[in-house]
Amino acid sequence: MTLIVGIRCKDGNLIASDSRAIFFGDMPLMREADQKLEVVGNKFCLAHLGAVAMTSKAVETITEQVAARSIVSSKTFIELCEEAVFEITKKYAVRIAVAEDHEEYDWSIVCATPDGIYDIRQEGISEKYVDYQCFGSSDLYGEYILKQLYKVAPTLAEASKWLPTRSNRRLIWIQVWEDQFRWSS
């Protein structure tokens, strides 16, 4: 089960996630120390959704390219993410096609930049969200809570109080005016 929440705020953007767990069927086997959120280039954030092997490859590729190319523009970063996601999908398409359970390889990444929150699906096409969005297999749970609490143009402090769970979560604020991250656990 996964829940990633992205909220556009008047003083930045907020992205939060639950912790990663490994399941066998419907039973959680263990919680991992790894988180679903990765800071890239000290300006952007990527959230993992779905098949860990696939998202990890995409995040690794994106991180390397951001470092090598010194990317600071949100537009350039999103284009790089789209390309990396699509290239990973193409590279492993045949292997996934022969897998018994294709749904195990469903994945995407959520990107948070100073000017927006984007979902990038396997096809390498991004969608920008203007207010808030919940992602993952627990998205309906997040939506149920946030639709009752959401108000237009909240502050980061207000929005951080709306998150569905306080345990095992990681929160990143991307503050527009400072262009930096603040962390909370």
Secondary structure, 3 states (H helix, E strand, C coil): CCCEEEEEECCEEEEEEECCEEEECCEEEEECCCCCEEEECCCEEEEEEECHHHHHHHHHHHHHHHHHHCCCCHHHHHHHHHHHHHHHHHHHHHHHHCCCCHHHHCEEEEEEECCEEEEEECCCCEEEECCEEEECCCHHHHHHHHHHHCCCCCCHHHHHCCCCCCCCEEEEEEECCCCEEEEEC
